[in-house]
Amino acid sequence: MNNLNNLNNFQKILAIRLRPTDDLKQALENITRENKLSAAAIVSAVGSLSSAAIRLGTGEVKNLDGPFEIVSLSGTLGRGGMHVHIAVADGHGNTFGGHMLSGCEVHTTVEIVIHNLSDSYVFERVQDPDTGYKELQVTVVKEV
């Protein structure tokens, strides 16, 4: 993993390049922890994966062998965890997407831009009795 910017004093933007064999989810967890991100959003991501692990809306888990191009990566990062969705396309343009899981291995590179919102918000995950999942809870720490 290569940080193109160091994040300190609540710098607003972090640009990162991941390298071959990095696990995308683990890298995002490390970035969140190392940079003390209490609230952040993925702004942009491009790159390729040699494998993808995706949970579909039905709950079914797909472990896919690539290579794939990332066509979309979006989500939130915070103290309580992350919620990230990914869409990837194979060499024929077939697209697969859903909830990103561990097992999304970088093929050549992944370039990610993250917007740090930690100076104004805290993102936590709390169990929601209606959905059965840990859902986003936003706390305002400073009015913007």
C-alpha positions in Angstrom: 0.0 0.0 0.0 1.3 3.4 -1.0 -0.1 6.6 0.6 0.2 9.4 -1.8 -0.8 11.9 0.9 -0.3 11.6 4.7 -3.5 12.3 6.6 -3.0 14.5 9.6 -4.7 17.5 11.2 -8.0 16.3 9.6 -6.8 16.7 6.1 -9.8 16.4 3.9 -8.6 14.2 1.1 -6.5 11.0 1.2 -5.2 9.4 -2.0 -3.9 5.8 -1.8 -2.5 3.3 -4.3 -2.8 -0.4 -3.4 -0.3 -2.8 -4.9 -0.6 -6.4 -6.3 -1.9 -9.0 -3.8 -3.2 -6.4 -1.3 -6.6 -7.3 0.0 -8.9 -4.4 -0.7 -11.1 -4.7 2.4 -8.1 -5.2 4.7 -6.3 -2.2 3.2 -9.4 0.0 3.8 -9.6 -1.3 7.4 -5.9 -0.4 7.9 -6.3 3.0 6.3 -9.2 3.8 8.6 -7.3 2.6 11.7 -3.9 4.1 10.9 -5.4 7.5 9.9 -7.9 7.5 12.8 -10.8 8.1 10.5 -14.0 8.4 12.5 -16.0 9.3 9.4 -15.0 9.1 5.7 -16.4 8.3 2.3 -14.9 6.7 -0.7 -15.0 9.4 -3.5 -13.3 7.5 -6.4 -11.6 4.2 -7.1 -10.2 2.6 -10.2 -8.0 -0.5 -10.7 -8.1 -4.2 -11.1 -8.6 -7.3 -9.0 -7.4 -10.9 -9.6 -10.3 -12.2 -7.4 -13.4 -10.7 -6.0 -15.6 -11.7 -3.0 -19.1 -10.2 -3.1 -22.2 -10.7 -1.0 -25.3 -10.3 -3.1 -28.6 -8.8 -2.0 -29.9 -12.2 -1.4 -27.1 -13.0 1.1 -25.4 -15.4 -1.3 -21.6 -15.0 -1.4 -19.8 -15.1 -4.7 -16.1 -15.8 -4.8 -15.0 -15.0 -8.4 -11.7 -15.5 -10.2 -10.6 -12.6 -12.4 -9.0 -10.6 -13.6 -11.6 -7.8 -13.2 -11.7 -4.1 -13.6 -13.3 -2.1 -10.8 -16.1 -0.2 -12.3 -17.5 1.2 -9.0 -16.5 1.3 -5.4 -18.5 3.3 -3.0 -19.2 3.4 0.7 -18.5 4.8 4.2 -15.7 4.2 6.6 -15.7 4.9 10.3 -15.0 3.9 13.8 -17.7 1.3 13.9 -16.6 -0.4 10.6 -17.3 0.1 7.0 -20.1 -0.5 4.5 -18.7 -0.7 0.9 -20.2 -1.9 -2.3 -18.2 -2.9 -5.3 -19.0 -3.6 -9.0 -16.4 -5.4 -11.2 -16.4 -6.3 -14.9 -14.7 -9.3 -16.4 -12.9 -9.4 -19.8 -16.2 -9.7 -21.6 -17.8 -6.8 -19.9 -20.0 -9.0 -17.6 -20.6 -7.1 -14.4 -21.0 -8.4 -10.9 -21.7 -6.3 -7.8 -22.7 -6.2 -4.2 -21.3 -5.9 -0.7 -17.5 -6.1 -0.7 -16.0 -8.8 1.4 -12.4 -9.9 2.2 -10.9 -11.7 -0.7 -10.9 -8.9 -3.2 -7.2 -9.2 -4.2 -5.5 -6.4 -6.2 -4.3 -7.5 -9.6 -2.1 -4.6 -10.8 -3.2 -1.5 -8.9 -6.1 0.1 -7.1 -6.2 3.9 -6.8 -8.6 5.2 -4.1 -9.5 8.7 -3.1 -11.1 9.1 0.3 -12.8 12.2 1.8 -12.2 12.5 5.5 -15.2 13.9 7.3 -13.9 13.2 10.8 -13.7 16.9 11.9 -17.5 17.1 11.6 -18.9 13.6 12.0 -18.5 10.2 13.6 -19.8 7.1 11.7 -20.6 4.2 13.9 -22.4 0.9 13.2 -25.3 -0.1 15.6 -27.5 -3.1 15.5 -30.8 -2.3 13.9 -33.7 -4.5 15.2 -35.7 -3.8 12.0 -33.0 -5.0 9.5 -31.0 -7.4 11.7 -27.8 -5.7 10.5 -25.4 -3.1 12.0 -26.5 0.1 10.3 -24.9 3.5 10.0 -25.4 5.9 12.9 -24.1 9.5 12.2 -23.1 11.7 15.1 -22.4 15.4 14.4 -19.4 16.6 16.3 -19.1 20.0 14.7 -21.7 21.9 12.6 -20.4 22.4 9.1 
